[in-house]
C-alpha cells in the first residue's frame, strides 16, 4: 500500500508540473508558471525512486497505470471534463497491466 501512496504522489507531481508548462505554452499563462512546474517535476522524479522494487524499469512501467488513472482524475477534477466510457475502459486495462507488471510471479 505504501507503493500506491508513492505512485499517487509521483503522479500529482508529474501531472501538476506538466500542466504548469502547458498553461504557459498553450494557455497563454505567464512564463513564471514554469518555476513551480519545474519544482513539481523534480519532486516527481525523486518520489518515483521511493517505489519498493528491485528494478527501476519495473517501477516505471507499473507507474504508467497509476499515471493514466491520475490523468483522468485531473481531467475531471481540474479541467472539468468528465471521462467517457472509453477513458474508463482504457484506465482499467492500464491498471490491470500495471498490477501484472508489479505483482506478477517472478522466478526466485
Phi and psi restraints in degrees (range 20) as a CNS / XPLOR table:
assign (resid 1 and name C) (resid 2 and name N)
       (resid 2 and name CA) (resid 2 and name C) 1.0 -62.4 20.0 2
assign (resid 2 and name N) (resid 2 and name CA)
       (resid 2 and name C) (resid 3 and name N) 1.0 -36.8 20.0 2
assign (resid 2 and name C) (resid 3 and name N)
       (resid 3 and name CA) (resid 3 and name C) 1.0 -61.3 20.0 2
assign (resid 3 and name N) (resid 3 and name CA)
       (resid 3 and name C) (resid 4 and name N) 1.0 -40.0 20.0 2
assign (resid 3 and name C) (resid 4 and name N)
       (resid 4 and name CA) (resid 4 and name C) 1.0 -61.2 20.0 2
assign (resid 4 and name N) (resid 4 and name CA)
       (resid 4 and name C) (resid 5 and name N) 1.0 -41.0 20.0 2
assign (resid 4 and name C) (resid 5 and name N)
       (resid 5 and name CA) (resid 5 and name C) 1.0 -63.3 20.0 2
assign (resid 5 and name N) (resid 5 and name CA)
       (resid 5 and name C) (resid 6 and name N) 1.0 -41.9 20.0 2
assign (resid 5 and name C) (resid 6 and name N)
       (resid 6 and name CA) (resid 6 and name C) 1.0 -64.0 20.0 2
assign (resid 6 and name N) (resid 6 and name CA)
       (resid 6 and name C) (resid 7 and name N) 1.0 -42.5 20.0 2
assign (resid 6 and name C) (resid 7 and name N)
       (resid 7 and name CA) (resid 7 and name C) 1.0 -60.7 20.0 2
assign (resid 7 and name N) (resid 7 and name CA)
       (resid 7 and name C) (resid 8 and name N) 1.0 -43.5 20.0 2
assign (resid 7 and name C) (resid 8 and name N)
       (resid 8 and name CA) (resid 8 and name C) 1.0 -63.7 20.0 2
assign (resid 8 and name N) (resid 8 and name CA)
       (resid 8 and name C) (resid 9 and name N) 1.0 -42.8 20.0 2
assign (resid 8 and name C) (resid 9 and name N)
       (resid 9 and name CA) (resid 9 and name C) 1.0 -65.2 20.0 2
assign (resid 9 and name N) (resid 9 and name CA)
       (resid 9 and name C) (resid 10 and name N) 1.0 -40.7 20.0 2
assign (resid 9 and name C) (resid 10 and name N)
       (resid 10 and name CA) (resid 10 and name C) 1.0 -61.5 20.0 2
assign (resid 10 and name N) (resid 10 and name CA)
       (resid 10 and name C) (resid 11 and name N) 1.0 -43.4 20.0 2
assign (resid 10 and name C) (resid 11 and name N)
       (resid 11 and name CA) (resid 11 and name C) 1.0 -62.1 20.0 2
assign (resid 11 and name N) (resid 11 and name CA)
       (resid 11 and name C) (resid 12 and name N) 1.0 -42.2 20.0 2
assign (resid 11 and name C) (resid 12 and name N)
       (resid 12 and name CA) (resid 12 and name C) 1.0 -61.2 20.0 2
assign (resid 12 and name N) (resid 12 and name CA)
       (resid 12 and name C) (resid 13 and name N) 1.0 -42.7 20.0 2
assign (resid 12 and name C) (resid 13 and name N)
       (resid 13 and name CA) (resid 13 and name C) 1.0 -64.1 20.0 2
assign (resid 13 and name N) (resid 13 and name CA)
       (resid 13 and name C) (resid 14 and name N) 1.0 -44.5 20.0 2
assign (resid 13 and name C) (resid 14 and name N)
       (resid 14 and name CA) (resid 14 and name C) 1.0 -68.9 20.0 2
assign (resid 14 and name N) (resid 14 and name CA)
       (resid 14 and name C) (resid 15 and name N) 1.0 -47.8 20.0 2
assign (resid 14 and name C) (resid 15 and name N)
       (resid 15 and name CA) (resid 15 and name C) 1.0 -65.8 20.0 2
assign (resid 15 and name N) (resid 15 and name CA)
       (resid 15 and name C) (resid 16 and name N) 1.0 -43.5 20.0 2
assign (resid 15 and name C) (resid 16 and name N)
       (resid 16 and name CA) (resid 16 and name C) 1.0 -61.2 20.0 2
assign (resid 16 and name N) (resid 16 and name CA)
       (resid 16 and name C) (resid 17 and name N) 1.0 -43.0 20.0 2
assign (resid 16 and name C) (resid 17 and name N)
       (resid 17 and name CA) (resid 17 and name C) 1.0 -64.8 20.0 2
assign (resid 17 and name N) (resid 17 and name CA)
       (resid 17 and name C) (resid 18 and name N) 1.0 -45.3 20.0 2
assign (resid 17 and name C) (resid 18 and name N)
       (resid 18 and name CA) (resid 18 and name C) 1.0 -65.9 20.0 2
assign (resid 18 and name N) (resid 18 and name CA)
       (resid 18 and name C) (resid 19 and name N) 1.0 -37.9 20.0 2
assign (resid 18 and name C) (resid 19 and name N)
       (resid 19 and name CA) (resid 19 and name C) 1.0 -64.6 20.0 2
assign (resid 19 and name N) (resid 19 and name CA)
       (resid 19 and name C) (resid 20 and name N) 1.0 -34.9 20.0 2
assign (resid 19 and name C) (resid 20 and name N)
       (resid 20 and name CA) (resid 20 and name C) 1.0 -61.9 20.0 2
assign (resid 20 and name N) (resid 20 and name CA)
       (resid 20 and name C) (resid 21 and name N) 1.0 -43.7 20.0 2
assign (resid 20 and name C) (resid 21 and name N)
       (resid 21 and name CA) (resid 21 and name C) 1.0 -68.5 20.0 2
assign (resid 21 and name N) (resid 21 and name CA)
       (resid 21 and name C) (resid 22 and name N) 1.0 -38.3 20.0 2
assign (resid 21 and name C) (resid 22 and name N)
       (resid 22 and name CA) (resid 22 and name C) 1.0 -62.4 20.0 2
assign (resid 22 and name N) (resid 22 and name CA)
       (resid 22 and name C) (resid 23 and name N) 1.0 -40.8 20.0 2
assign (resid 22 and name C) (resid 23 and name N)
       (resid 23 and name CA) (resid 23 and name C) 1.0 -59.7 20.0 2
assign (resid 23 and name N) (resid 23 and name CA)
       (resid 23 and name C) (resid 24 and name N) 1.0 -40.0 20.0 2
assign (resid 23 and name C) (resid 24 and name N)
       (resid 24 and name CA) (resid 24 and name C) 1.0 -71.3 20.0 2
assign (resid 24 and name N) (resid 24 and name CA)
       (resid 24 and name C) (resid 25 and name N) 1.0 -50.7 20.0 2
assign (resid 24 and name C) (resid 25 and name N)
       (resid 25 and name CA) (resid 25 and name C) 1.0 -82.0 20.0 2
assign (resid 25 and name N) (resid 25 and name CA)
       (resid 25 and name C) (resid 26 and name N) 1.0 -28.4 20.0 2
assign (resid 25 and name C) (resid 26 and name N)
       (resid 26 and name CA) (resid 26 and name C) 1.0 -113.9 20.0 2
assign (resid 26 and name N) (resid 26 and name CA)
       (resid 26 and name C) (resid 27 and name N) 1.0 -23.7 20.0 2
assign (resid 26 and name C) (resid 27 and name N)
       (resid 27 and name CA) (resid 27 and name C) 1.0 -109.6 20.0 2
assign (resid 27 and name N) (resid 27 and name CA)
       (resid 27 and name C) (resid 28 and name N) 1.0 4.0 20.0 2
assign (resid 27 and name C) (resid 28 and name N)
       (resid 28 and name CA) (resid 28 and name C) 1.0 75.1 20.0 2
assign (resid 28 and name N) (resid 28 and name CA)
       (resid 28 and name C) (resid 29 and name N) 1.0 19.1 20.0 2
assign (resid 28 and name C) (resid 29 and name N)
       (resid 29 and name CA) (resid 29 and name C) 1.0 -76.6 20.0 2
assign (resid 29 and name N) (resid 29 and name CA)
       (resid 29 and name C) (resid 30 and name N) 1.0 169.4 20.0 2
assign (resid 29 and name C) (resid 30 and name N)
       (resid 30 and name CA) (resid 30 and name C) 1.0 -63.0 20.0 2
assign (resid 30 and name N) (resid 30 and name CA)
       (resid 30 and name C) (resid 31 and name N) 1.0 146.1 20.0 2
assign (resid 30 and name C) (resid 31 and name N)
       (resid 31 and name CA) (resid 31 and name C) 1.0 -60.2 20.0 2
assign (resid 31 and name N) (resid 31 and name CA)
       (resid 31 and name C) (resid 32 and name N) 1.0 -18.4 20.0 2
assign (resid 31 and name C) (resid 32 and name N)
       (resid 32 and name CA) (resid 32 and name C) 1.0 -61.5 20.0 2
assign (resid 32 and name N) (resid 32 and name CA)
       (resid 32 and name C) (resid 33 and name N) 1.0 -20.9 20.0 2
assign (resid 32 and name C) (resid 33 and name N)
       (resid 33 and name CA) (resid 33 and name C) 1.0 -60.0 20.0 2
assign (resid 33 and name N) (resid 33 and name CA)
       (resid 33 and name C) (resid 34 and name N) 1.0 -22.9 20.0 2
assign (resid 33 and name C) (resid 34 and name N)
       (resid 34 and name CA) (resid 34 and name C) 1.0 -71.2 20.0 2
assign (resid 34 and name N) (resid 34 and name CA)
       (resid 34 and name C) (resid 35 and name N) 1.0 -22.9 20.0 2
assign (resid 34 and name C) (resid 35 and name N)
       (resid 35 and name CA) (resid 35 and name C) 1.0 -65.2 20.0 2
assign (resid 35 and name N) (resid 35 and name CA)
       (resid 35 and name C) (resid 36 and name N) 1.0 -56.0 20.0 2
assign (resid 35 and name C) (resid 36 and name N)
       (resid 36 and name CA) (resid 36 and name C) 1.0 -66.0 20.0 2
assign (resid 36 and name N) (resid 36 and name CA)
       (resid 36 and name C) (resid 37 and name N) 1.0 -28.4 20.0 2
assign (resid 36 and name C) (resid 37 and name N)
       (resid 37 and name CA) (resid 37 and name C) 1.0 -63.1 20.0 2
assign (resid 37 and name N) (resid 37 and name CA)
       (resid 37 and name C) (resid 38 and name N) 1.0 -42.9 20.0 2
assign (resid 37 and name C) (resid 38 and name N)
       (resid 38 and name CA) (resid 38 and name C) 1.0 -65.2 20.0 2
assign (resid 38 and name N) (resid 38 and name CA)
       (resid 38 and name C) (resid 39 and name N) 1.0 -44.9 20.0 2
assign (resid 38 and name C) (resid 39 and name N)
       (resid 39 and name CA) (resid 39 and name C) 1.0 -60.1 20.0 2
assign (resid 39 and name N) (resid 39 and name CA)
       (resid 39 and name C) (resid 40 and name N) 1.0 -43.1 20.0 2
assign (resid 39 and name C) (resid 40 and name N)
       (resid 40 and name CA) (resid 40 and name C) 1.0 -61.6 20.0 2
assign (resid 40 and name N) (resid 40 and name CA)
       (resid 40 and name C) (resid 41 and name N) 1.0 -41.1 20.0 2
assign (resid 40 and name C) (resid 41 and name N)
       (resid 41 and name CA) (resid 41 and name C) 1.0 -70.1 20.0 2
assign (resid 41 and name N) (resid 41 and name CA)
       (resid 41 and name C) (resid 42 and name N) 1.0 -34.4 20.0 2
assign (resid 41 and name C) (resid 42 and name N)
       (resid 42 and name CA) (resid 42 and name C) 1.0 -65.9 20.0 2
assign (resid 42 and name N) (resid 42 and name CA)
       (resid 42 and name C) (resid 43 and name N) 1.0 -43.5 20.0 2
assign (resid 42 and name C) (resid 43 and name N)
       (resid 43 and name CA) (resid 43 and name C) 1.0 -61.0 20.0 2
assign (resid 43 and name N) (resid 43 and name CA)
       (resid 43 and name C) (resid 44 and name N) 1.0 -41.6 20.0 2
assign (resid 43 and name C) (resid 44 and name N)
       (resid 44 and name CA) (resid 44 and name C) 1.0 -53.6 20.0 2
assign (resid 44 and name N) (resid 44 and name CA)
       (resid 44 and name C) (resid 45 and name N) 1.0 -50.1 20.0 2
assign (resid 44 and name C) (resid 45 and name N)
       (resid 45 and name CA) (resid 45 and name C) 1.0 -63.1 20.0 2
assign (resid 45 and name N) (resid 45 and name CA)
       (resid 45 and name C) (resid 46 and name N) 1.0 -41.3 20.0 2
assign (resid 45 and name C) (resid 46 and name N)
       (resid 46 and name CA) (resid 46 and name C) 1.0 -67.0 20.0 2
assign (resid 46 and name N) (resid 46 and name CA)
       (resid 46 and name C) (resid 47 and name N) 1.0 -42.4 20.0 2
assign (resid 46 and name C) (resid 47 and name N)
       (resid 47 and name CA) (resid 47 and name C) 1.0 -63.9 20.0 2
assign (resid 47 and name N) (resid 47 and name CA)
       (resid 47 and name C) (resid 48 and name N) 1.0 -40.2 20.0 2
assign (resid 47 and name C) (resid 48 and name N)
       (resid 48 and name CA) (resid 48 and name C) 1.0 -63.1 20.0 2
assign (resid 48 and name N) (resid 48 and name CA)
       (resid 48 and name C) (resid 49 and name N) 1.0 -24.1 20.0 2
assign (resid 48 and name C) (resid 49 and name N)
       (resid 49 and name CA) (resid 49 and name C) 1.0 -71.4 20.0 2
assign (resid 49 and name N) (resid 49 and name CA)
       (resid 49 and name C) (resid 50 and name N) 1.0 -11.9 20.0 2
assign (resid 49 and name C) (resid 50 and name N)
       (resid 50 and name CA) (resid 50 and name C) 1.0 -82.0 20.0 2
assign (resid 50 and name N) (resid 50 and name CA)
       (resid 50 and name C) (resid 51 and name N) 1.0 -7.2 20.0 2
assign (resid 50 and name C) (resid 51 and name N)
       (resid 51 and name CA) (resid 51 and name C) 1.0 -66.1 20.0 2
assign (resid 51 and name N) (resid 51 and name CA)
       (resid 51 and name C) (resid 52 and name N) 1.0 129.4 20.0 2
assign (resid 51 and name C) (resid 52 and name N)
       (resid 52 and name CA) (resid 52 and name C) 1.0 -85.2 20.0 2
assign (resid 52 and name N) (resid 52 and name CA)
       (resid 52 and name C) (resid 53 and name N) 1.0 84.5 20.0 2
assign (resid 52 and name C) (resid 53 and name N)
       (resid 53 and name CA) (resid 53 and name C) 1.0 -148.1 20.0 2
assign (resid 53 and name N) (resid 53 and name CA)
       (resid 53 and name C) (resid 54 and name N) 1.0 145.8 20.0 2
assign (resid 53 and name C) (resid 54 and name N)
       (resid 54 and name CA) (resid 54 and name C) 1.0 -71.4 20.0 2
assign (resid 54 and name N) (resid 54 and name CA)
       (resid 54 and name C) (resid 55 and name N) 1.0 -15.7 20.0 2
assign (resid 54 and name C) (resid 55 and name N)
       (resid 55 and name CA) (resid 55 and name C) 1.0 -121.3 20.0 2
assign (resid 55 and name N) (resid 55 and name CA)
       (resid 55 and name C) (resid 56 and name N) 1.0 124.2 20.0 2
assign (resid 55 and name C) (resid 56 and name N)
       (resid 56 and name CA) (resid 56 and name C) 1.0 -61.4 20.0 2
assign (resid 56 and name N) (resid 56 and name CA)
       (resid 56 and name C) (resid 57 and name N) 1.0 -43.1 20.0 2
assign (resid 56 and name C) (resid 57 and name N)
       (resid 57 and name CA) (resid 57 and name C) 1.0 -59.6 20.0 2
assign (resid 57 and name N) (resid 57 and name CA)
       (resid 57 and name C) (resid 58 and name N) 1.0 -37.3 20.0 2
assign (resid 57 and name C) (resid 58 and name N)
       (resid 58 and name CA) (resid 58 and name C) 1.0 -68.3 20.0 2
assign (resid 58 and name N) (resid 58 and name CA)
       (resid 58 and name C) (resid 59 and name N) 1.0 -38.2 20.0 2
assign (resid 58 and name C) (resid 59 and name N)
       (resid 59 and name CA) (resid 59 and name C) 1.0 -64.0 20.0 2
assign (resid 59 and name N) (resid 59 and name CA)
       (resid 59 and name C) (resid 60 and name N) 1.0 -42.3 20.0 2
assign (resid 59 and name C) (resid 60 and name N)
       (resid 60 and name CA) (resid 60 and name C) 1.0 -67.6 20.0 2
assign (resid 60 and name N) (resid 60 and name CA)
       (resid 60 and name C) (resid 61 and name N) 1.0 -41.0 20.0 2
assign (resid 60 and name C) (resid 61 and name N)
       (resid 61 and name CA) (resid 61 and name C) 1.0 -64.8 20.0 2
assign (resid 61 and name N) (resid 61 and name CA)
       (resid 61 and name C) (resid 62 and name N) 1.0 -44.9 20.0 2
assign (resid 61 and name C) (resid 62 and name N)
       (resid 62 and name CA) (resid 62 and name C) 1.0 -70.5 20.0 2
assign (resid 62 and name N) (resid 62 and name CA)
       (resid 62 and name C) (resid 63 and name N) 1.0 -26.9 20.0 2
assign (resid 62 and name C) (resid 63 and name N)
       (resid 63 and name CA) (resid 63 and name C) 1.0 -60.9 20.0 2
assign (resid 63 and name N) (resid 63 and name CA)
       (resid 63 and name C) (resid 64 and name N) 1.0 -28.7 20.0 2
assign (resid 63 and name C) (resid 64 and name N)
       (resid 64 and name CA) (resid 64 and name C) 1.0 -53.5 20.0 2
assign (resid 64 and name N) (resid 64 and name CA)
       (resid 64 and name C) (resid 65 and name N) 1.0 -41.4 20.0 2
assign (resid 64 and name C) (resid 65 and name N)
       (resid 65 and name CA) (resid 65 and name C) 1.0 -64.7 20.0 2
assign (resid 65 and name N) (resid 65 and name CA)
       (resid 65 and name C) (resid 66 and name N) 1.0 -43.0 20.0 2
assign (resid 65 and name C) (resid 66 and name N)
       (resid 66 and name CA) (resid 66 and name C) 1.0 -65.6 20.0 2
assign (resid 66 and name N) (resid 66 and name CA)
       (resid 66 and name C) (resid 67 and name N) 1.0 -39.3 20.0 2
assign (resid 66 and name C) (resid 67 and name N)
       (resid 67 and name CA) (resid 67 and name C) 1.0 -61.3 20.0 2
assign (resid 67 and name N) (resid 67 and name CA)
       (resid 67 and name C) (resid 68 and name N) 1.0 -42.5 20.0 2
assign (resid 67 and name C) (resid 68 and name N)
       (resid 68 and name CA) (resid 68 and name C) 1.0 -62.6 20.0 2
assign (resid 68 and name N) (resid 68 and name CA)
       (resid 68 and name C) (resid 69 and name N) 1.0 -47.8 20.0 2
assign (resid 68 and name C) (resid 69 and name N)
       (resid 69 and name CA) (resid 69 and name C) 1.0 -63.3 20.0 2
assign (resid 69 and name N) (resid 69 and name CA)
       (resid 69 and name C) (resid 70 and name N) 1.0 -43.2 20.0 2
assign (resid 69 and name C) (resid 70 and name N)
       (resid 70 and name CA) (resid 70 and name C) 1.0 -62.9 20.0 2
assign (resid 70 and name N) (resid 70 and name CA)
       (resid 70 and name C) (resid 71 and name N) 1.0 -37.6 20.0 2
assign (resid 70 and name C) (resid 71 and name N)
       (resid 71 and name CA) (resid 71 and name C) 1.0 -64.3 20.0 2
assign (resid 71 and name N) (resid 71 and name CA)
       (resid 71 and name C) (resid 72 and name N) 1.0 -38.6 20.0 2
assign (resid 71 and name C) (resid 72 and name N)
       (resid 72 and name CA) (resid 72 and name C) 1.0 -69.4 20.0 2
assign (resid 72 and name N) (resid 72 and name CA)
       (resid 72 and name C) (resid 73 and name N) 1.0 -35.9 20.0 2
assign (resid 72 and name C) (resid 73 and name N)
       (resid 73 and name CA) (resid 73 and name C) 1.0 -64.1 20.0 2
assign (resid 73 and name N) (resid 73 and name CA)
       (resid 73 and name C) (resid 74 and name N) 1.0 -40.5 20.0 2
assign (resid 73 and name C) (resid 74 and name N)
       (resid 74 and name CA) (resid 74 and name C) 1.0 -61.3 20.0 2
assign (resid 74 and name N) (resid 74 and name CA)
       (resid 74 and name C) (resid 75 and name N) 1.0 -46.1 20.0 2
assign (resid 74 and name C) (resid 75 and name N)
       (resid 75 and name CA) (resid 75 and name C) 1.0 -52.3 20.0 2
assign (resid 75 and name N) (resid 75 and name CA)
       (resid 75 and name C) (resid 76 and name N) 1.0 -44.7 20.0 2
assign (resid 75 and name C) (resid 76 and name N)
       (resid 76 and name CA) (resid 76 and name C) 1.0 -77.2 20.0 2
assign (resid 76 and name N) (resid 76 and name CA)
       (resid 76 and name C) (resid 77 and name N) 1.0 -51.3 20.0 2
assign (resid 76 and name C) (resid 77 and name N)
       (resid 77 and name CA) (resid 77 and name C) 1.0 -81.6 20.0 2
assign (resid 77 and name N) (resid 77 and name CA)
       (resid 77 and name C) (resid 78 and name N) 1.0 -33.5 20.0 2
assign (resid 77 and name C) (resid 78 and name N)
       (resid 78 and name CA) (resid 78 and name C) 1.0 -97.4 20.0 2
assign (resid 78 and name N) (resid 78 and name CA)
       (resid 78 and name C) (resid 79 and name N) 1.0 -44.1 20.0 2
assign (resid 78 and name C) (resid 79 and name N)
       (resid 79 and name CA) (resid 79 and name C) 1.0 -93.1 20.0 2
assign (resid 79 and name N) (resid 79 and name CA)
       (resid 79 and name C) (resid 80 and name N) 1.0 -10.4 20.0 2
assign (resid 79 and name C) (resid 80 and name N)
       (resid 80 and name CA) (resid 80 and name C) 1.0 75.3 20.0 2
assign (resid 80 and name N) (resid 80 and name CA)
       (resid 80 and name C) (resid 81 and name N) 1.0 16.1 20.0 2
assign (resid 80 and name C) (resid 81 and name N)
       (resid 81 and name CA) (resid 81 and name C) 1.0 -104.5 20.0 2
assign (resid 81 and name N) (resid 81 and name CA)
       (resid 81 and name C) (resid 82 and name N) 1.0 124.3 20.0 2
assign (resid 81 and name C) (resid 82 and name N)
       (resid 82 and name CA) (resid 82 and name C) 1.0 -77.9 20.0 2
assign (resid 82 and name N) (resid 82 and name CA)
       (resid 82 and name C) (resid 83 and name N) 1.0 126.5 20.0 2
assign (resid 82 and name C) (resid 83 and name N)
       (resid 83 and name CA) (resid 83 and name C) 1.0 -60.3 20.0 2
assign (resid 83 and name N) (resid 83 and name CA)
       (resid 83 and name C) (resid 84 and name N) 1.0 142.6 20.0 2
assign (resid 83 and name C) (resid 84 and name N)
       (resid 84 and name CA) (resid 84 and name C) 1.0 -94.5 20.0 2
assign (resid 84 and name N) (resid 84 and name CA)
       (resid 84 and name C) (resid 85 and name N) 1.0 -178.7 20.0 2
assign (resid 84 and name C) (resid 85 and name N)
       (resid 85 and name CA) (resid 85 and name C) 1.0 -62.4 20.0 2
assign (resid 85 and name N) (resid 85 and name CA)
       (resid 85 and name C) (resid 86 and name N) 1.0 -31.6 20.0 2
assign (resid 85 and name C) (resid 86 and name N)
       (resid 86 and name CA) (resid 86 and name C) 1.0 -70.5 20.0 2
assign (resid 86 and name N) (resid 86 and name CA)
       (resid 86 and name C) (resid 87 and name N) 1.0 -36.1 20.0 2
assign (resid 86 and name C) (resid 87 and name N)
       (resid 87 and name CA) (resid 87 and name C) 1.0 -60.9 20.0 2
assign (resid 87 and name N) (resid 87 and name CA)
       (resid 87 and name C) (resid 88 and name N) 1.0 -45.6 20.0 2
assign (resid 87 and name C) (resid 88 and name N)
       (resid 88 and name CA) (resid 88 and name C) 1.0 -68.1 20.0 2
assign (resid 88 and name N) (resid 88 and name CA)
       (resid 88 and name C) (resid 89 and name N) 1.0 -40.3 20.0 2
assign (resid 88 and name C) (resid 89 and name N)
       (resid 89 and name CA) (resid 89 and name C) 1.0 -63.9 20.0 2
assign (resid 89 and name N) (resid 89 and name CA)
       (resid 89 and name C) (resid 90 and name N) 1.0 -45.5 20.0 2
assign (resid 89 and name C) (resid 90 and name N)
       (resid 90 and name CA) (resid 90 and name C) 1.0 -60.4 20.0 2
assign (resid 90 and name N) (resid 90 and name CA)
       (resid 90 and name C) (resid 91 and name N) 1.0 -41.5 20.0 2
assign (resid 90 and name C) (resid 91 and name N)
       (resid 91 and name CA) (resid 91 and name C) 1.0 -63.5 20.0 2
assign (resid 91 and name N) (resid 91 and name CA)
       (resid 91 and name C) (resid 92 and name N) 1.0 -40.3 20.0 2
assign (resid 91 and name C) (resid 92 and name N)
       (resid 92 and name CA) (resid 92 and name C) 1.0 -63.7 20.0 2
assign (resid 92 and name N) (resid 92 and name CA)
       (resid 92 and name C) (resid 93 and name N) 1.0 -41.7 20.0 2
assign (resid 92 and name C) (resid 93 and name N)
       (resid 93 and name CA) (resid 93 and name C) 1.0 -63.2 20.0 2
assign (resid 93 and name N) (resid 93 and name CA)
       (resid 93 and name C) (resid 94 and name N) 1.0 -44.3 20.0 2
assign (resid 93 and name C) (resid 94 and name N)
       (resid 94 and name CA) (resid 94 and name C) 1.0 -63.5 20.0 2
assign (resid 94 and name N) (resid 94 and name CA)
       (resid 94 and name C) (resid 95 and name N) 1.0 -42.2 20.0 2
assign (resid 94 and name C) (resid 95 and name N)
       (resid 95 and name CA) (resid 95 and name C) 1.0 -65.3 20.0 2
assign (resid 95 and name N) (resid 95 and name CA)
       (resid 95 and name C) (resid 96 and name N) 1.0 -37.8 20.0 2
assign (resid 95 and name C) (resid 96 and name N)
       (resid 96 and name CA) (resid 96 and name C) 1.0 -62.0 20.0 2
assign (resid 96 and name N) (resid 96 and name CA)
       (resid 96 and name C) (resid 97 and name N) 1.0 -45.6 20.0 2
assign (resid 96 and name C) (resid 97 and name N)
       (resid 97 and name CA) (resid 97 and name C) 1.0 -61.6 20.0 2
assign (resid 97 and name N) (resid 97 and name CA)
       (resid 97 and name C) (resid 98 and name N) 1.0 -42.9 20.0 2
assign (resid 97 and name C) (resid 98 and name N)
       (resid 98 and name CA) (resid 98 and name C) 1.0 -62.1 20.0 2
assign (resid 98 and name N) (resid 98 and name CA)
       (resid 98 and name C) (resid 99 and name N) 1.0 -41.6 20.0 2
assign (resid 98 and name C) (resid 99 and name N)
       (resid 99 and name CA) (resid 99 and name C) 1.0 -64.3 20.0 2
assign (resid 99 and name N) (resid 99 and name CA)
       (resid 99 and name C) (resid 100 and name N) 1.0 -41.2 20.0 2
assign (resid 99 and name C) (resid 100 and name N)
       (resid 100 and name CA) (resid 100 and name C) 1.0 -62.5 20.0 2
assign (resid 100 and name N) (resid 100 and name CA)
       (resid 100 and name C) (resid 101 and name N) 1.0 -44.5 20.0 2
assign (resid 100 and name C) (resid 101 and name N)
       (resid 101 and name CA) (resid 101 and name C) 1.0 -63.8 20.0 2
assign (resid 101 and name N) (resid 101 and name CA)
       (resid 101 and name C) (resid 102 and name N) 1.0 -45.3 20.0 2
assign (resid 101 and name C) (resid 102 and name N)
       (resid 102 and name CA) (resid 102 and name C) 1.0 -75.5 20.0 2
assign (resid 102 and name N) (resid 102 and name CA)
       (resid 102 and name C) (resid 103 and name N) 1.0 -42.1 20.0 2
assign (resid 102 and name C) (resid 103 and name N)
       (resid 103 and name CA) (resid 103 and name C) 1.0 -113.6 20.0 2
assign (resid 103 and name N) (resid 103 and name CA)
       (resid 103 and name C) (resid 104 and name N) 1.0 4.4 20.0 2
assign (resid 103 and name C) (resid 104 and name N)
       (resid 104 and name CA) (resid 104 and name C) 1.0 -62.2 20.0 2
assign (resid 104 and name N) (resid 104 and name CA)
       (resid 104 and name C) (resid 105 and name N) 1.0 148.7 20.0 2
assign (resid 104 and name C) (resid 105 and name N)
       (resid 105 and name CA) (resid 105 and name C) 1.0 -63.8 20.0 2
assign (resid 105 and name N) (resid 105 and name CA)
       (resid 105 and name C) (resid 106 and name N) 1.0 139.1 20.0 2
assign (resid 105 and name C) (resid 106 and name N)
       (resid 106 and name CA) (resid 106 and name C) 1.0 -123.2 20.0 2
assign (resid 106 and name N) (resid 106 and name CA)
       (resid 106 and name C) (resid 107 and name N) 1.0 146.6 20.0 2
assign (resid 106 and name C) (resid 107 and name N)
       (resid 107 and name CA) (resid 107 and name C) 1.0 -63.5 20.0 2
assign (resid 107 and name N) (resid 107 and name CA)
       (resid 107 and name C) (resid 108 and name N) 1.0 147.0 20.0 2
